[in-house]
């Protein structure tokens, strides 16, 4: 589930914080799954690209949300 930049931009500060918290939890699990897969190489190497791509996407989404949150917080402090 990848949100578009437009969807991210429409979220409130509280909604962004909630989404980031939820995604951080999921990202942590995905990072552990990728780590476990890498440690087991060459076993299950076929899964490596898929797991890595999903892990990349979630961390990219978190980064985009954090950037939007920073913008919203700066606007709110002006």
mmJSON file of the N, C-alpha and C atoms, coordinates in Angstrom:
{"data_MODEL":{"atom_site":{
"group_PDB":["ATOM","ATOM","ATOM","ATOM","ATOM","ATOM","ATOM","ATOM","ATOM","ATOM","ATOM","ATOM","ATOM","ATOM","ATOM","ATOM","ATOM","ATOM","ATOM","ATOM","ATOM","ATOM","ATOM","ATOM","ATOM","ATOM","ATOM","ATOM","ATOM","ATOM","ATOM","ATOM","ATOM","ATOM","ATOM","ATOM","ATOM","ATOM","ATOM","ATOM","ATOM","ATOM","ATOM","ATOM","ATOM","ATOM","ATOM","ATOM","ATOM","ATOM","ATOM","ATOM","ATOM","ATOM","ATOM","ATOM","ATOM","ATOM","ATOM","ATOM","ATOM","ATOM","ATOM","ATOM","ATOM","ATOM","ATOM","ATOM","ATOM","ATOM","ATOM","ATOM","ATOM","ATOM","ATOM","ATOM","ATOM","ATOM","ATOM","ATOM","ATOM","ATOM","ATOM","ATOM","ATOM","ATOM","ATOM","ATOM","ATOM","ATOM","ATOM","ATOM","ATOM","ATOM","ATOM","ATOM","ATOM","ATOM","ATOM","ATOM","ATOM","ATOM","ATOM","ATOM","ATOM","ATOM","ATOM","ATOM","ATOM","ATOM","ATOM","ATOM","ATOM","ATOM","ATOM","ATOM","ATOM","ATOM","ATOM","ATOM","ATOM","ATOM","ATOM","ATOM","ATOM","ATOM","ATOM","ATOM","ATOM","ATOM","ATOM","ATOM","ATOM","ATOM","ATOM","ATOM","ATOM","ATOM","ATOM","ATOM","ATOM","ATOM","ATOM","ATOM","ATOM","ATOM","ATOM","ATOM","ATOM","ATOM","ATOM","ATOM","ATOM","ATOM","ATOM","ATOM","ATOM","ATOM","ATOM","ATOM","ATOM","ATOM","ATOM","ATOM","ATOM","ATOM","ATOM","ATOM","ATOM","ATOM","ATOM","ATOM","ATOM","ATOM","ATOM","ATOM","ATOM","ATOM","ATOM","ATOM","ATOM","ATOM","ATOM","ATOM","ATOM","ATOM","ATOM","ATOM","ATOM","ATOM","ATOM","ATOM","ATOM","ATOM","ATOM","ATOM","ATOM","ATOM","ATOM","ATOM","ATOM","ATOM","ATOM","ATOM","ATOM","ATOM","ATOM","ATOM","ATOM","ATOM","ATOM","ATOM","ATOM","ATOM","ATOM","ATOM","ATOM","ATOM","ATOM","ATOM","ATOM","ATOM","ATOM","ATOM","ATOM","ATOM","ATOM","ATOM","ATOM","ATOM","ATOM","ATOM","ATOM","ATOM"],
"id":[1,2,3,4,5,6,7,8,9,10,11,12,13,14,15,16,17,18,19,20,21,22,23,24,25,26,27,28,29,30,31,32,33,34,35,36,37,38,39,40,41,42,43,44,45,46,47,48,49,50,51,52,53,54,55,56,57,58,59,60,61,62,63,64,65,66,67,68,69,70,71,72,73,74,75,76,77,78,79,80,81,82,83,84,85,86,87,88,89,90,91,92,93,94,95,96,97,98,99,100,101,102,103,104,105,106,107,108,109,110,111,112,113,114,115,116,117,118,119,120,121,122,123,124,125,126,127,128,129,130,131,132,133,134,135,136,137,138,139,140,141,142,143,144,145,146,147,148,149,150,151,152,153,154,155,156,157,158,159,160,161,162,163,164,165,166,167,168,169,170,171,172,173,174,175,176,177,178,179,180,181,182,183,184,185,186,187,188,189,190,191,192,193,194,195,196,197,198,199,200,201,202,203,204,205,206,207,208,209,210,211,212,213,214,215,216,217,218,219,220,221,222,223,224,225,226,227,228,229,230,231,232,233,234],
"type_symbol":["N","C","C","N","C","C","N","C","C","N","C","C","N","C","C","N","C","C","N","C","C","N","C","C","N","C","C","N","C","C","N","C","C","N","C","C","N","C","C","N","C","C","N","C","C","N","C","C","N","C","C","N","C","C","N","C","C","N","C","C","N","C","C","N","C","C","N","C","C","N","C","C","N","C","C","N","C","C","N","C","C","N","C","C","N","C","C","N","C","C","N","C","C","N","C","C","N","C","C","N","C","C","N","C","C","N","C","C","N","C","C","N","C","C","N","C","C","N","C","C","N","C","C","N","C","C","N","C","C","N","C","C","N","C","C","N","C","C","N","C","C","N","C","C","N","C","C","N","C","C","N","C","C","N","C","C","N","C","C","N","C","C","N","C","C","N","C","C","N","C","C","N","C","C","N","C","C","N","C","C","N","C","C","N","C","C","N","C","C","N","C","C","N","C","C","N","C","C","N","C","C","N","C","C","N","C","C","N","C","C","N","C","C","N","C","C","N","C","C","N","C","C","N","C","C","N","C","C","N","C","C","N","C","C"],
"label_atom_id":["N","CA","C","N","CA","C","N","CA","C","N","CA","C","N","CA","C","N","CA","C","N","CA","C","N","CA","C","N","CA","C","N","CA","C","N","CA","C","N","CA","C","N","CA","C","N","CA","C","N","CA","C","N","CA","C","N","CA","C","N","CA","C","N","CA","C","N","CA","C","N","CA","C","N","CA","C","N","CA","C","N","CA","C","N","CA","C","N","CA","C","N","CA","C","N","CA","C","N","CA","C","N","CA","C","N","CA","C","N","CA","C","N","CA","C","N","CA","C","N","CA","C","N","CA","C","N","CA","C","N","CA","C","N","CA","C","N","CA","C","N","CA","C","N","CA","C","N","CA","C","N","CA","C","N","CA","C","N","CA","C","N","CA","C","N","CA","C","N","CA","C","N","CA","C","N","CA","C","N","CA","C","N","CA","C","N","CA","C","N","CA","C","N","CA","C","N","CA","C","N","CA","C","N","CA","C","N","CA","C","N","CA","C","N","CA","C","N","CA","C","N","CA","C","N","CA","C","N","CA","C","N","CA","C","N","CA","C","N","CA","C","N","CA","C","N","CA","C","N","CA","C","N","CA","C","N","CA","C","N","CA","C","N","CA","C","N","CA","C","N","CA","C"],
"label_alt_id":[null,null,null,null,null,null,null,null,null,null,null,null,null,null,null,null,null,null,null,null,null,null,null,null,null,null,null,null,null,null,null,null,null,null,null,null,null,null,null,null,null,null,null,null,null,null,null,null,null,null,null,null,null,null,null,null,null,null,null,null,null,null,null,null,null,null,null,null,null,null,null,null,null,null,null,null,null,null,null,null,null,null,null,null,null,null,null,null,null,null,null,null,null,null,null,null,null,null,null,null,null,null,null,null,null,null,null,null,null,null,null,null,null,null,null,null,null,null,null,null,null,null,null,null,null,null,null,null,null,null,null,null,null,null,null,null,null,null,null,null,null,null,null,null,null,null,null,null,null,null,null,null,null,null,null,null,null,null,null,null,null,null,null,null,null,null,null,null,null,null,null,null,null,null,null,null,null,null,null,null,null,null,null,null,null,null,null,null,null,null,null,null,null,null,null,null,null,null,null,null,null,null,null,null,null,null,null,null,null,null,null,null,null,null,null,null,null,null,null,null,null,null,null,null,null,null,null,null,null,null,null,null,null,null],
"label_comp_id":["UNK","UNK","UNK","UNK","UNK","UNK","UNK","UNK","UNK","UNK","UNK","UNK","UNK","UNK","UNK","UNK","UNK","UNK","UNK","UNK","UNK","UNK","UNK","UNK","UNK","UNK","UNK","UNK","UNK","UNK","UNK","UNK","UNK","UNK","UNK","UNK","UNK","UNK","UNK","UNK","UNK","UNK","UNK","UNK","UNK","UNK","UNK","UNK","UNK","UNK","UNK","UNK","UNK","UNK","UNK","UNK","UNK","UNK","UNK","UNK","UNK","UNK","UNK","UNK","UNK","UNK","UNK","UNK","UNK","UNK","UNK","UNK","UNK","UNK","UNK","UNK","UNK","UNK","UNK","UNK","UNK","UNK","UNK","UNK","UNK","UNK","UNK","UNK","UNK","UNK","UNK","UNK","UNK","UNK","UNK","UNK","UNK","UNK","UNK","UNK","UNK","UNK","UNK","UNK","UNK","UNK","UNK","UNK","UNK","UNK","UNK","UNK","UNK","UNK","UNK","UNK","UNK","UNK","UNK","UNK","UNK","UNK","UNK","UNK","UNK","UNK","UNK","UNK","UNK","UNK","UNK","UNK","UNK","UNK","UNK","UNK","UNK","UNK","UNK","UNK","UNK","UNK","UNK","UNK","UNK","UNK","UNK","UNK","UNK","UNK","UNK","UNK","UNK","UNK","UNK","UNK","UNK","UNK","UNK","UNK","UNK","UNK","UNK","UNK","UNK","UNK","UNK","UNK","UNK","UNK","UNK","UNK","UNK","UNK","UNK","UNK","UNK","UNK","UNK","UNK","UNK","UNK","UNK","UNK","UNK","UNK","UNK","UNK","UNK","UNK","UNK","UNK","UNK","UNK","UNK","UNK","UNK","UNK","UNK","UNK","UNK","UNK","UNK","UNK","UNK","UNK","UNK","UNK","UNK","UNK","UNK","UNK","UNK","UNK","UNK","UNK","UNK","UNK","UNK","UNK","UNK","UNK","UNK","UNK","UNK","UNK","UNK","UNK","UNK","UNK","UNK","UNK","UNK","UNK"],
"label_asym_id":["A","A","A","A","A","A","A","A","A","A","A","A","A","A","A","A","A","A","A","A","A","A","A","A","A","A","A","A","A","A","A","A","A","A","A","A","A","A","A","A","A","A","A","A","A","A","A","A","A","A","A","A","A","A","A","A","A","A","A","A","A","A","A","A","A","A","A","A","A","A","A","A","A","A","A","A","A","A","A","A","A","A","A","A","A","A","A","A","A","A","A","A","A","A","A","A","A","A","A","A","A","A","A","A","A","A","A","A","A","A","A","A","A","A","A","A","A","A","A","A","A","A","A","A","A","A","A","A","A","A","A","A","A","A","A","A","A","A","A","A","A","A","A","A","A","A","A","A","A","A","A","A","A","A","A","A","A","A","A","A","A","A","A","A","A","A","A","A","A","A","A","A","A","A","A","A","A","A","A","A","A","A","A","A","A","A","A","A","A","A","A","A","A","A","A","A","A","A","A","A","A","A","A","A","A","A","A","A","A","A","A","A","A","A","A","A","A","A","A","A","A","A","A","A","A","A","A","A","A","A","A","A","A","A"],
"label_entity_id":["1","1","1","1","1","1","1","1","1","1","1","1","1","1","1","1","1","1","1","1","1","1","1","1","1","1","1","1","1","1","1","1","1","1","1","1","1","1","1","1","1","1","1","1","1","1","1","1","1","1","1","1","1","1","1","1","1","1","1","1","1","1","1","1","1","1","1","1","1","1","1","1","1","1","1","1","1","1","1","1","1","1","1","1","1","1","1","1","1","1","1","1","1","1","1","1","1","1","1","1","1","1","1","1","1","1","1","1","1","1","1","1","1","1","1","1","1","1","1","1","1","1","1","1","1","1","1","1","1","1","1","1","1","1","1","1","1","1","1","1","1","1","1","1","1","1","1","1","1","1","1","1","1","1","1","1","1","1","1","1","1","1","1","1","1","1","1","1","1","1","1","1","1","1","1","1","1","1","1","1","1","1","1","1","1","1","1","1","1","1","1","1","1","1","1","1","1","1","1","1","1","1","1","1","1","1","1","1","1","1","1","1","1","1","1","1","1","1","1","1","1","1","1","1","1","1","1","1","1","1","1","1","1","1"],
"label_seq_id":[1,1,1,2,2,2,3,3,3,4,4,4,5,5,5,6,6,6,7,7,7,8,8,8,9,9,9,10,10,10,11,11,11,12,12,12,13,13,13,14,14,14,15,15,15,16,16,16,17,17,17,18,18,18,19,19,19,20,20,20,21,21,21,22,22,22,23,23,23,24,24,24,25,25,25,26,26,26,27,27,27,28,28,28,29,29,29,30,30,30,31,31,31,32,32,32,33,33,33,34,34,34,35,35,35,36,36,36,37,37,37,38,38,38,39,39,39,40,40,40,41,41,41,42,42,42,43,43,43,44,44,44,45,45,45,46,46,46,47,47,47,48,48,48,49,49,49,50,50,50,51,51,51,52,52,52,53,53,53,54,54,54,55,55,55,56,56,56,57,57,57,58,58,58,59,59,59,60,60,60,61,61,61,62,62,62,63,63,63,64,64,64,65,65,65,66,66,66,67,67,67,68,68,68,69,69,69,70,70,70,71,71,71,72,72,72,73,73,73,74,74,74,75,75,75,76,76,76,77,77,77,78,78,78],
"pdbx_PDB_ins_code":[null,null,null,null,null,null,null,null,null,null,null,null,null,null,null,null,null,null,null,null,null,null,null,null,null,null,null,null,null,null,null,null,null,null,null,null,null,null,null,null,null,null,null,null,null,null,null,null,null,null,null,null,null,null,null,null,null,null,null,null,null,null,null,null,null,null,null,null,null,null,null,null,null,null,null,null,null,null,null,null,null,null,null,null,null,null,null,null,null,null,null,null,null,null,null,null,null,null,null,null,null,null,null,null,null,null,null,null,null,null,null,null,null,null,null,null,null,null,null,null,null,null,null,null,null,null,null,null,null,null,null,null,null,null,null,null,null,null,null,null,null,null,null,null,null,null,null,null,null,null,null,null,null,null,null,null,null,null,null,null,null,null,null,null,null,null,null,null,null,null,null,null,null,null,null,null,null,null,null,null,null,null,null,null,null,null,null,null,null,null,null,null,null,null,null,null,null,null,null,null,null,null,null,null,null,null,null,null,null,null,null,null,null,null,null,null,null,null,null,null,null,null,null,null,null,null,null,null,null,null,null,null,null,null],
"Cartn_x":[0.851,0.0,0.896,1.103,1.928,1.021,1.153,0.344,1.021,0.215,0.772,1.149,1.981,2.371,1.154,0.18,-1.033,-1.797,-1.906,-2.605,-1.856,-0.548,0.257,0.072,0.052,-0.077,-1.422,-2.428,-3.758,-3.953,-2.976,-3.105,-2.776,-3.415,-3.124,-1.858,-1.371,-0.181,-0.413,-1.543,-1.826,-1.968,-2.599,-2.741,-1.38,-0.52,0.828,1.601,1.533,2.244,1.755,0.449,-0.122,0.342,0.296,0.733,2.219,3.035,4.475,4.746,4.064,4.247,3.872,2.75,2.295,3.284,3.732,4.662,6.036,6.471,7.756,7.753,6.637,6.523,6.609,5.874,5.896,7.283,7.908,9.233,10.275,10.158,11.089,11.012,9.8,9.628,10.176,9.941,10.436,11.965,12.559,14.018,14.581,13.918,14.354,14.201,13.091,12.878,13.974,14.331,15.391,16.731,16.993,18.225,18.298,17.194,17.16,17.362,16.738,16.891,18.345,18.961,20.349,21.29,21.032,21.882,21.781,20.638,20.431,20.871,21.378,21.796,22.856,22.85,22.093,20.7,20.314,18.969,17.937,16.896,15.792,16.224,17.323,17.783,16.735,15.813,14.773,13.87,13.76,12.895,13.578,14.873,15.655,15.186,14.991,14.602,13.224,12.293,10.938,10.943,11.614,11.663,12.404,13.491,14.252,13.429,12.692,11.874,10.769,10.11,9.053,9.624,10.793,11.444,11.824,12.38,12.729,11.496,10.404,9.193,8.638,8.622,8.058,8.949,10.274,11.161,11.081,10.885,10.7,9.408,8.356,7.078,7.201,7.898,8.114,8.877,9.907,10.693,9.835,8.984,8.093,7.141,6.628,5.706,6.418,7.626,8.394,8.694,8.994,9.228,7.963,6.817,5.545,5.213,5.473,5.221,6.07,7.316,8.201,7.659,7.178,6.606,5.382,4.482,3.268,3.582,4.56,4.923,5.553,6.327,6.907,5.824,4.851,3.748,2.922,2.754,1.976,2.661,3.981,4.717,4.884,4.442,4.53,3.334],
"Cartn_y":[-1.18,0.0,1.243,1.815,2.999,4.195,5.182,6.382,7.321,8.039,9.013,10.264,11.107,12.355,13.23,13.201,13.993,13.533,12.216,11.684,12.042,11.975,12.326,13.801,14.645,16.086,16.465,15.607,15.932,15.52,14.837,14.382,15.506,15.464,16.431,16.002,16.869,16.556,15.295,15.218,14.048,12.78,12.893,11.734,11.26,12.212,11.855,11.156,11.69,11.071,9.652,9.448,8.114,7.174,7.649,6.829,6.483,7.459,7.232,6.191,6.306,5.349,3.938,3.815,2.518,1.938,2.787,2.318,2.0,2.742,2.438,1.044,0.67,-0.67,-1.726,-1.515,-2.441,-2.47,-1.314,-1.224,-1.967,-1.881,-2.597,-4.1,-4.61,-6.037,-6.397,-5.532,-5.8,-5.783,-4.886,-4.814,-6.1,-6.613,-7.865,-9.038,-9.048,-10.102,-10.074,-8.873,-8.732,-9.198,-8.828,-9.233,-10.758,-11.367,-12.82,-13.502,-12.97,-13.518,-13.417,-12.258,-12.063,-13.013,-13.225,-14.138,-15.578,-15.931,-17.288,-17.544,-16.519,-16.694,-17.769,-18.57,-18.445,-19.08,-19.647,-20.211,-19.103,-19.378,-18.445,-17.15,-17.203,-15.999,-15.452,-16.314,-15.883,-14.807,-14.789,-13.83,-12.484,-12.44,-11.265,-9.973,-9.968,-8.737,-8.251,-9.16,-8.791,-8.21,-8.882,-8.411,-7.072,-6.945,-5.697,-4.55,-4.807,-3.764,-3.298,-4.223,-3.857,-3.066,-3.473,-2.768,-1.35,-1.217,0.093,0.996,0.469,1.268,1.793,0.976,1.434,2.496,2.332,3.351,4.649,4.533,5.73,6.453,5.695,6.281,6.977,6.369,6.991,8.292,8.286,9.493,10.611,10.287,11.287,11.858,10.991,11.445,12.337,11.983,12.808,14.176,14.224,15.509,16.362,15.758,16.481,16.946,16.105,16.47,17.682,17.676,18.803,20.093,20.025,21.202,21.691,20.779,21.157,21.758,21.198,21.731,23.114,23.329,24.653,25.67,25.256,26.158,26.492,25.523,25.73,26.631,26.717,27.548,28.985,29.245,30.615,31.451],
"Cartn_z":[0.0,0.0,0.0,-1.157,-1.286,-1.506,-0.62,-0.774,-1.754,-2.506,-3.424,-2.655,-3.266,-2.621,-2.361,-3.26,-3.085,-1.852,-1.667,-0.498,0.777,0.748,1.914,2.241,1.209,1.411,2.014,1.858,2.373,3.834,4.421,5.801,6.784,7.95,9.009,9.754,10.617,11.408,12.236,12.927,13.757,12.922,11.772,10.884,10.382,10.034,9.58,10.685,11.889,13.018,13.254,13.161,13.351,12.243,10.997,9.859,9.974,10.339,10.471,11.55,12.668,13.759,13.307,12.626,12.136,11.118,10.194,9.17,9.741,10.764,11.395,11.994,12.594,13.162,12.058,10.992,9.863,9.212,9.082,8.465,9.289,10.599,11.464,11.232,11.091,10.826,9.444,8.466,7.118,7.088,7.855,7.93,8.534,9.564,10.175,9.193,8.443,7.449,6.385,5.94,4.936,5.515,6.754,7.43,7.536,7.975,8.106,6.757,5.727,4.385,3.935,4.168,3.757,4.503,5.774,6.545,6.044,5.483,5.011,3.585,2.914,1.516,1.411,0.385,-0.851,-0.801,0.316,0.436,0.25,-0.502,-0.759,-1.453,-2.196,-2.898,-3.855,-4.303,-5.242,-4.636,-3.329,-2.638,-2.381,-2.555,-2.169,-2.826,-4.123,-4.819,-4.381,-4.199,-3.777,-2.368,-1.458,-0.07,0.008,-0.725,-0.734,-1.314,-2.394,-3.018,-2.072,-1.407,-0.454,0.724,1.194,2.296,1.863,0.678,0.14,0.046,-0.476,-0.667,0.654,1.671,2.936,3.574,3.482,4.038,3.228,1.913,1.078,1.46,1.706,2.103,3.465,4.393,5.704,5.532,4.693,4.454,3.882,2.914,2.325,3.376,4.23,5.272,6.285,6.632,7.572,6.974,5.679,5.026,5.042,4.76,4.779,6.196,7.186,8.576,8.963,8.561,8.858,8.255,7.011,6.34,7.104,7.46,8.182,9.545,10.24,11.551,11.431,10.379,10.16,9.825,9.042,8.697,9.937,10.81,12.022,13.032,12.958,13.911,13.412,12.203,11.644,11.987],
"occupancy":[1.0,1.0,1.0,1.0,1.0,1.0,1.0,1.0,1.0,1.0,1.0,1.0,1.0,1.0,1.0,1.0,1.0,1.0,1.0,1.0,1.0,1.0,1.0,1.0,1.0,1.0,1.0,1.0,1.0,1.0,1.0,1.0,1.0,1.0,1.0,1.0,1.0,1.0,1.0,1.0,1.0,1.0,1.0,1.0,1.0,1.0,1.0,1.0,1.0,1.0,1.0,1.0,1.0,1.0,1.0,1.0,1.0,1.0,1.0,1.0,1.0,1.0,1.0,1.0,1.0,1.0,1.0,1.0,1.0,1.0,1.0,1.0,1.0,1.0,1.0,1.0,1.0,1.0,1.0,1.0,1.0,1.0,1.0,1.0,1.0,1.0,1.0,1.0,1.0,1.0,1.0,1.0,1.0,1.0,1.0,1.0,1.0,1.0,1.0,1.0,1.0,1.0,1.0,1.0,1.0,1.0,1.0,1.0,1.0,1.0,1.0,1.0,1.0,1.0,1.0,1.0,1.0,1.0,1.0,1.0,1.0,1.0,1.0,1.0,1.0,1.0,1.0,1.0,1.0,1.0,1.0,1.0,1.0,1.0,1.0,1.0,1.0,1.0,1.0,1.0,1.0,1.0,1.0,1.0,1.0,1.0,1.0,1.0,1.0,1.0,1.0,1.0,1.0,1.0,1.0,1.0,1.0,1.0,1.0,1.0,1.0,1.0,1.0,1.0,1.0,1.0,1.0,1.0,1.0,1.0,1.0,1.0,1.0,1.0,1.0,1.0,1.0,1.0,1.0,1.0,1.0,1.0,1.0,1.0,1.0,1.0,1.0,1.0,1.0,1.0,1.0,1.0,1.0,1.0,1.0,1.0,1.0,1.0,1.0,1.0,1.0,1.0,1.0,1.0,1.0,1.0,1.0,1.0,1.0,1.0,1.0,1.0,1.0,1.0,1.0,1.0,1.0,1.0,1.0,1.0,1.0,1.0,1.0,1.0,1.0,1.0,1.0,1.0,1.0,1.0,1.0,1.0,1.0,1.0],
"B_iso_or_equiv":[0.0,0.0,0.0,0.0,0.0,0.0,0.0,0.0,0.0,0.0,0.0,0.0,0.0,0.0,0.0,0.0,0.0,0.0,0.0,0.0,0.0,0.0,0.0,0.0,0.0,0.0,0.0,0.0,0.0,0.0,0.0,0.0,0.0,0.0,0.0,0.0,0.0,0.0,0.0,0.0,0.0,0.0,0.0,0.0,0.0,0.0,0.0,0.0,0.0,0.0,0.0,0.0,0.0,0.0,0.0,0.0,0.0,0.0,0.0,0.0,0.0,0.0,0.0,0.0,0.0,0.0,0.0,0.0,0.0,0.0,0.0,0.0,0.0,0.0,0.0,0.0,0.0,0.0,0.0,0.0,0.0,0.0,0.0,0.0,0.0,0.0,0.0,0.0,0.0,0.0,0.0,0.0,0.0,0.0,0.0,0.0,0.0,0.0,0.0,0.0,0.0,0.0,0.0,0.0,0.0,0.0,0.0,0.0,0.0,0.0,0.0,0.0,0.0,0.0,0.0,0.0,0.0,0.0,0.0,0.0,0.0,0.0,0.0,0.0,0.0,0.0,0.0,0.0,0.0,0.0,0.0,0.0,0.0,0.0,0.0,0.0,0.0,0.0,0.0,0.0,0.0,0.0,0.0,0.0,0.0,0.0,0.0,0.0,0.0,0.0,0.0,0.0,0.0,0.0,0.0,0.0,0.0,0.0,0.0,0.0,0.0,0.0,0.0,0.0,0.0,0.0,0.0,0.0,0.0,0.0,0.0,0.0,0.0,0.0,0.0,0.0,0.0,0.0,0.0,0.0,0.0,0.0,0.0,0.0,0.0,0.0,0.0,0.0,0.0,0.0,0.0,0.0,0.0,0.0,0.0,0.0,0.0,0.0,0.0,0.0,0.0,0.0,0.0,0.0,0.0,0.0,0.0,0.0,0.0,0.0,0.0,0.0,0.0,0.0,0.0,0.0,0.0,0.0,0.0,0.0,0.0,0.0,0.0,0.0,0.0,0.0,0.0,0.0,0.0,0.0,0.0,0.0,0.0,0.0],
"pdbx_formal_charge":[null,null,null,null,null,null,null,null,null,null,null,null,null,null,null,null,null,null,null,null,null,null,null,null,null,null,null,null,null,null,null,null,null,null,null,null,null,null,null,null,null,null,null,null,null,null,null,null,null,null,null,null,null,null,null,null,null,null,null,null,null,null,null,null,null,null,null,null,null,null,null,null,null,null,null,null,null,null,null,null,null,null,null,null,null,null,null,null,null,null,null,null,null,null,null,null,null,null,null,null,null,null,null,null,null,null,null,null,null,null,null,null,null,null,null,null,null,null,null,null,null,null,null,null,null,null,null,null,null,null,null,null,null,null,null,null,null,null,null,null,null,null,null,null,null,null,null,null,null,null,null,null,null,null,null,null,null,null,null,null,null,null,null,null,null,null,null,null,null,null,null,null,null,null,null,null,null,null,null,null,null,null,null,null,null,null,null,null,null,null,null,null,null,null,null,null,null,null,null,null,null,null,null,null,null,null,null,null,null,null,null,null,null,null,null,null,null,null,null,null,null,null,null,null,null,null,null,null,null,null,null,null,null,null],
"auth_seq_id":[1,1,1,2,2,2,3,3,3,4,4,4,5,5,5,6,6,6,7,7,7,8,8,8,9,9,9,10,10,10,11,11,11,12,12,12,13,13,13,14,14,14,15,15,15,16,16,16,17,17,17,18,18,18,19,19,19,20,20,20,21,21,21,22,22,22,23,23,23,24,24,24,25,25,25,26,26,26,27,27,27,28,28,28,29,29,29,30,30,30,31,31,31,32,32,32,33,33,33,34,34,34,35,35,35,36,36,36,37,37,37,38,38,38,39,39,39,40,40,40,41,41,41,42,42,42,43,43,43,44,44,44,45,45,45,46,46,46,47,47,47,48,48,48,49,49,49,50,50,50,51,51,51,52,52,52,53,53,53,54,54,54,55,55,55,56,56,56,57,57,57,58,58,58,59,59,59,60,60,60,61,61,61,62,62,62,63,63,63,64,64,64,65,65,65,66,66,66,67,67,67,68,68,68,69,69,69,70,70,70,71,71,71,72,72,72,73,73,73,74,74,74,75,75,75,76,76,76,77,77,77,78,78,78],
"auth_comp_id":["UNK","UNK","UNK","UNK","UNK","UNK","UNK","UNK","UNK","UNK","UNK","UNK","UNK","UNK","UNK","UNK","UNK","UNK","UNK","UNK","UNK","UNK","UNK","UNK","UNK","UNK","UNK","UNK","UNK","UNK","UNK","UNK","UNK","UNK","UNK","UNK","UNK","UNK","UNK","UNK","UNK","UNK","UNK","UNK","UNK","UNK","UNK","UNK","UNK","UNK","UNK","UNK","UNK","UNK","UNK","UNK","UNK","UNK","UNK","UNK","UNK","UNK","UNK","UNK","UNK","UNK","UNK","UNK","UNK","UNK","UNK","UNK","UNK","UNK","UNK","UNK","UNK","UNK","UNK","UNK","UNK","UNK","UNK","UNK","UNK","UNK","UNK","UNK","UNK","UNK","UNK","UNK","UNK","UNK","UNK","UNK","UNK","UNK","UNK","UNK","UNK","UNK","UNK","UNK","UNK","UNK","UNK","UNK","UNK","UNK","UNK","UNK","UNK","UNK","UNK","UNK","UNK","UNK","UNK","UNK","UNK","UNK","UNK","UNK","UNK","UNK","UNK","UNK","UNK","UNK","UNK","UNK","UNK","UNK","UNK","UNK","UNK","UNK","UNK","UNK","UNK","UNK","UNK","UNK","UNK","UNK","UNK","UNK","UNK","UNK","UNK","UNK","UNK","UNK","UNK","UNK","UNK","UNK","UNK","UNK","UNK","UNK","UNK","UNK","UNK","UNK","UNK","UNK","UNK","UNK","UNK","UNK","UNK","UNK","UNK","UNK","UNK","UNK","UNK","UNK","UNK","UNK","UNK","UNK","UNK","UNK","UNK","UNK","UNK","UNK","UNK","UNK","UNK","UNK","UNK","UNK","UNK","UNK","UNK","UNK","UNK","UNK","UNK","UNK","UNK","UNK","UNK","UNK","UNK","UNK","UNK","UNK","UNK","UNK","UNK","UNK","UNK","UNK","UNK","UNK","UNK","UNK","UNK","UNK","UNK","UNK","UNK","UNK","UNK","UNK","UNK","UNK","UNK","UNK"],
"auth_asym_id":["A","A","A","A","A","A","A","A","A","A","A","A","A","A","A","A","A","A","A","A","A","A","A","A","A","A","A","A","A","A","A","A","A","A","A","A","A","A","A","A","A","A","A","A","A","A","A","A","A","A","A","A","A","A","A","A","A","A","A","A","A","A","A","A","A","A","A","A","A","A","A","A","A","A","A","A","A","A","A","A","A","A","A","A","A","A","A","A","A","A","A","A","A","A","A","A","A","A","A","A","A","A","A","A","A","A","A","A","A","A","A","A","A","A","A","A","A","A","A","A","A","A","A","A","A","A","A","A","A","A","A","A","A","A","A","A","A","A","A","A","A","A","A","A","A","A","A","A","A","A","A","A","A","A","A","A","A","A","A","A","A","A","A","A","A","A","A","A","A","A","A","A","A","A","A","A","A","A","A","A","A","A","A","A","A","A","A","A","A","A","A","A","A","A","A","A","A","A","A","A","A","A","A","A","A","A","A","A","A","A","A","A","A","A","A","A","A","A","A","A","A","A","A","A","A","A","A","A","A","A","A","A","A","A"],
"auth_atom_id":["N","CA","C","N","CA","C","N","CA","C","N","CA","C","N","CA","C","N","CA","C","N","CA","C","N","CA","C","N","CA","C","N","CA","C","N","CA","C","N","CA","C","N","CA","C","N","CA","C","N","CA","C","N","CA","C","N","CA","C","N","CA","C","N","CA","C","N","CA","C","N","CA","C","N","CA","C","N","CA","C","N","CA","C","N","CA","C","N","CA","C","N","CA","C","N","CA","C","N","CA","C","N","CA","C","N","CA","C","N","CA","C","N","CA","C","N","CA","C","N","CA","C","N","CA","C","N","CA","C","N","CA","C","N","CA","C","N","CA","C","N","CA","C","N","CA","C","N","CA","C","N","CA","C","N","CA","C","N","CA","C","N","CA","C","N","CA","C","N","CA","C","N","CA","C","N","CA","C","N","CA","C","N","CA","C","N","CA","C","N","CA","C","N","CA","C","N","CA","C","N","CA","C","N","CA","C","N","CA","C","N","CA","C","N","CA","C","N","CA","C","N","CA","C","N","CA","C","N","CA","C","N","CA","C","N","CA","C","N","CA","C","N","CA","C","N","CA","C","N","CA","C","N","CA","C","N","CA","C","N","CA","C","N","CA","C","N","CA","C","N","CA","C"],
"pdbx_PDB_model_num":[1,1,1,1,1,1,1,1,1,1,1,1,1,1,1,1,1,1,1,1,1,1,1,1,1,1,1,1,1,1,1,1,1,1,1,1,1,1,1,1,1,1,1,1,1,1,1,1,1,1,1,1,1,1,1,1,1,1,1,1,1,1,1,1,1,1,1,1,1,1,1,1,1,1,1,1,1,1,1,1,1,1,1,1,1,1,1,1,1,1,1,1,1,1,1,1,1,1,1,1,1,1,1,1,1,1,1,1,1,1,1,1,1,1,1,1,1,1,1,1,1,1,1,1,1,1,1,1,1,1,1,1,1,1,1,1,1,1,1,1,1,1,1,1,1,1,1,1,1,1,1,1,1,1,1,1,1,1,1,1,1,1,1,1,1,1,1,1,1,1,1,1,1,1,1,1,1,1,1,1,1,1,1,1,1,1,1,1,1,1,1,1,1,1,1,1,1,1,1,1,1,1,1,1,1,1,1,1,1,1,1,1,1,1,1,1,1,1,1,1,1,1,1,1,1,1,1,1,1,1,1,1,1,1]
}}}
